[in-house]
Every structure is written in structure tokens, then in C-alpha cells.
Amino acid sequence: MDVGELTLVDPETGQTLRVDTGDRHLRTAFDAAASADRAALAAVFRRLAIRHLRLSTDGPWLPALAKGFTRTPDRTGRPA
């Protein structure tokens, strides 16, 4: 999403980085990196049989959270 120019600050070092969210190449690279990160995390959770609830701030997240905790786990411990 293009929201213009952002200035990001590393809270530990104070280093700043200016990012132009209008740069399509930057957005594509970020989307690819974020997607790969999510896939790797999901693979680790599957391997360890850890329940994984995906929440989003795009809408109401509380119903999804409640549903994830109330679903009956199957014999592997994963939600049915």
C-alpha cells in the first residue's frame, strides 16, 4: 500500500531509514520477504504441532482469536 514516505527509527540504535512506499519494487520485495517469513514460521509450527492462529488488523481479530481457542483439538492437538 502506498502511504507516501515513512521515516523508520530503530529504537535500539536510533538509526533512521527513509522509505518511499510508492516504490513498487520496494513493495514487491517486502511482500515477497514477508510471505517467505510467514511460510517458514507456519512450517515450523506444523513440524512442532503447534496451533497457529492467523490474526489480522484488517478487520475484527477478537472473533478469530476466540474461535481458535474454542475449537476442539483433534488427536494431534491441532484444531479440528
C-alpha positions as CSV (number, residue, x, y, z in Angstrom):
1,M,0.0,0.0,0.0
2,D,1.4,3.4,-0.9
3,V,1.2,5.7,2.1
4,G,3.9,8.0,1.0
5,E,7.3,8.5,2.6
6,L,8.0,6.9,6.0
7,T,10.8,7.5,8.4
8,L,11.5,4.4,10.5
9,V,13.6,4.5,13.6
10,D,15.5,1.6,15.2
11,P,14.7,2.0,18.9
12,E,17.9,0.3,20.0
13,T,20.4,2.3,17.8
14,G,18.4,5.4,17.0
15,Q,19.3,4.8,13.3
16,T,16.7,6.2,10.9
17,L,15.7,4.9,7.5
18,R,13.5,6.8,5.0
19,V,11.3,4.6,2.9
20,D,9.2,5.6,-0.1
21,T,6.2,3.3,0.0
22,G,5.4,4.5,-3.5
23,D,8.3,2.5,-4.9
24,R,6.7,-0.6,-6.5
25,H,9.9,-2.6,-6.5
26,L,10.3,-2.0,-2.7
27,R,6.7,-3.0,-2.0
28,T,7.1,-6.2,-4.2
29,A,10.4,-7.1,-2.4
30,F,8.8,-6.5,1.0
31,D,5.7,-8.6,0.1
32,A,7.9,-11.5,-1.0
33,A,10.1,-11.4,2.1
34,A,7.1,-11.2,4.4
35,S,5.4,-14.1,2.6
36,A,8.5,-16.2,2.9
37,D,8.8,-15.4,6.6
38,R,5.1,-16.4,7.2
39,A,5.6,-19.6,5.3
40,A,8.7,-20.5,7.2
41,L,7.0,-19.8,10.5
42,A,4.0,-21.9,9.5
43,A,6.3,-24.8,8.6
44,V,8.0,-24.7,12.0
45,F,4.6,-24.6,13.8
46,R,3.4,-27.6,11.7
47,R,6.6,-29.6,12.4
48,L,6.2,-28.9,16.1
49,A,2.5,-29.5,16.1
50,I,1.8,-26.0,17.5
51,R,-1.6,-24.5,16.9
52,H,-1.2,-21.4,14.7
53,L,-3.9,-18.7,14.7
54,R,-3.5,-16.1,12.0
55,L,-4.9,-12.8,13.1
56,S,-5.1,-9.6,11.0
57,T,-5.8,-5.9,11.8
58,D,-7.7,-5.6,8.6
59,G,-10.9,-6.4,10.5
60,P,-12.1,-7.7,13.8
61,W,-9.5,-10.1,15.2
62,L,-11.1,-11.0,18.5
63,P,-13.7,-13.4,17.0
64,A,-11.0,-15.3,15.1
65,L,-9.0,-15.5,18.3
66,A,-11.9,-16.8,20.3
67,K,-12.8,-19.3,17.6
68,G,-9.2,-20.6,17.6
69,F,-9.3,-21.2,21.3
70,T,-12.7,-22.8,21.4
71,R,-12.3,-25.3,18.5
72,T,-11.9,-28.8,19.8
73,P,-8.4,-30.2,19.1
74,D,-8.1,-33.5,17.2
75,R,-5.8,-36.3,18.5
76,T,-2.7,-34.4,17.2
77,G,-3.6,-31.4,19.3
78,R,-4.5,-29.3,16.3
79,P,-7.9,-27.6,16.0
80,A,-10.4,-29.8,14.2
